[in-house]
Amino acid sequence: MTKPGDLQTKKTIHELAKEFPNKTYIELEKYRDADRNEEAQQIFTQQDNEELKENQHKEDWKEKYKKERTRTDYLQSELDRVKRENNDLHNKVAALLDAVDPAVTIKKARESGL
């Protein structure tokens, strides 16, 4: 398979003269220059496509980052909530243990569901 820029795709004036014997030298040069311009345009198009892919990759990365950031924020808020509940339970247990009569303390702990 020939790609733009390969030696097989570039025709010399001699080859063009064999292919188009009725054309003049100037017409053959125009034809060859048109091929070169077309090849240059394909190279620019390939470069543009590569830049577009790079930009798209960057945008995908930013989108994934935002999605993970919102997920992380949610998980952090849930963790904070669980920590607060754990501290509240710890304070309740500590208050029950500070009671004078241990039998009453155990009864109150069982009644409160601890």
MARFIPA-432627 format. One record per residue: x, y, z of N, C-alpha, C, CB in turn; residue in one letter. Coordinates in steps of 0.05 Angstrom, whole numbers, plus 5000, padded with zeros to 4 digits. Each point is the difference from the previous one (the first is absolute). Glycine has a CB too. Layout:
BEGIN
XYZXYZXYZXYZa
...
END
This chain:
BEGIN
501749765000498350245000501850255000496349755024m
503150434958501650244999498750225016501749874954t
500050285059499150225016501050264988500049715042k
498850524964501050254990502950045009495450195001p
506349884981502850055006501749774993498550285037g
500449484956501649784991501150064972497249685028d
505050194966501250044973498249894979504549975020l
493849834986498349884980497850194991501049555019q
498250644998497850184993501050244986497549845039t
505150234962501150234987500949924972501550205044k
497349914936500749944972501950214990495649774992k
506350144993501950194987498850114975503949765019t
497350454970499150124975500149794978501650465015i
500549384985500349794980497749805000505050055004h
494349865020497749825003497450134991502349775038e
497350484969497650144992499950044970499950245044l
502549814944500150034970499249744986503650355005a
497349425007499249744988496949965003504649825011k
494450265012497149965005498350194983501149855047e
499850404950498550204985501850114977497250125041f
503049744937501950084979499150264986501249524994p
496350555006499150244986500250265016496949704976n
503950285049500250245017502850134997496749805033k
503350464972502650144999501449985027498250324965t
504349765035501649995025498750175022504249924972y
494950315021498750185020497549885011501950404976i
496549475007497649875009500649775019497750134958e
504549725035500849785018501050105026501249734960l
500250505041500950125025497650085017504250164978e
493849965009497650085015498649755013499350394968k
500649395016498949765010501649895024498249904953y
504450105044501749915022499850185025503249814966r
496650455030499750195022497349965013502950334977d
495049615008497449955011500149755018497750214960a
503849585031500349765017501450075026500149724959d
502050455039501450085024498350165019504250004974r
494250185015498250165017497949825014500750404969n
498349405016498149825011501249845023497649974956e
504949945039501449855021500550175024502249734965e
498650525031500450195023497450045015503750234975a
494149795011497450045013499349755017498550304963q
502149465028499549765015501750005025498949754958q
503650345040501750015024498950195021504049894971i
495150355019498850195019497549885013501850384973f
496649485011497549885011500749795021497750084956t
504449765039500849815020500950135026501349694963q
500250535034500950145024497650125015504450114977q
493750005008497650115013498549785015499750364965d
500149415023498649775013501449925026498449854955n
504350145044501549935024499650215022503449764971e
496550495022499650215020497249985011503250304977e
494849645006497349965009499749775020498450194956l
503049595038500049775018501250075027500249694960k
502050465039501350085025498250185017504549974978e
494150225009498250185014497649845012501350384970n
497749435014497849845010500949835024498149984953q
504349925046501149845022500250175025502649714968h
498250545029500250185023497350065011504150214981k
493949835002497350055010498849765014499350324962e
501349445028499149765013501249985028499549774956d
503050305046501449995026498750195020504349884977w
495150375013498750195018497349915009502550374976k
496049515005497349905007500249785021498450124954e
503549695042500349795020500950115027501249694962k
500550515038500850125025497750125015504550104980y
493850055005497650125013498249795012500350394968k
499349405017498249785009501149875025498649924953k
504050025048501349885023500050205024502849724969e
497550535025500050205021497350015014503450274975r
494449735010497350005012499649745016498250294963t
502749495027499849745014501550015026499449764957r
503050355042501750025024498750195021504149924972t
494850305019498750195018497649865014501450394971d
497049455014497849865011500949805022497550054956y
504649805037501049805019501250135025501049704962l
500250535035501150145023497850105018504050144973q
493849965015497850095016498749775015499250384967s
500649395021498949765013501849925023497849854957e
504850155038501949935021499850195024503149814965l
496650455030499750205021497549945016502550344972d
495349595015497549945013500349765019497450194960r
503949605030500449765016501850065024499549714959v
502550465037501750085023498450155021504050024969k
494350165022498350155020498249815015500150404970r
498649415016498349815014501649835019496949994960e
505449935032501749845018500850165025501849754960n
498850505037500750175023497650035019503450244972n
494249805016497650025016499549755016498050314966d
502449465021499649745015502149975022498149804958l
504350285036502249985020499350185024503449914964h
495650335031499250185022497749885017501650394972n
496549485014497849885015501049775018496950134963k
504949715026501049775016501750115023500149714959v
501450505036501750115022498250125022503650104967a
494250025025498150125020498849775016499150394970a
500249395017498849785015502049875019496949924961l
505650075031502049875017500750185024501849764960l
497750495037500650185023497949995022502350304967d
495649565028497949975021501049865024496450004964a
502450045059501049905026499549705002499150445021v
498649474972499249715004500549854974496550135035d
505349674965500649854975497649844990504749985015p
493649925002497749854991498150184985500449695039a
499250554970498350204987501250074973498350185044v
504349854955501450084975499649794979503450255027t
496949494979499649794981497249994991503749745021i
494450304997497150004993499450234981498949795044k
502250454961499550234983501349954973499850315040k
502649574959501349954974498449814983504550075022a
494349724992498449814985497550124990501949635027r
496950554989497550134992500550194976498449965048e
503950174951500550194979500949864975501250345033s
499349394968500749854977502949984995495950134981g
505849935039502949984997501049745008500450475008l
END
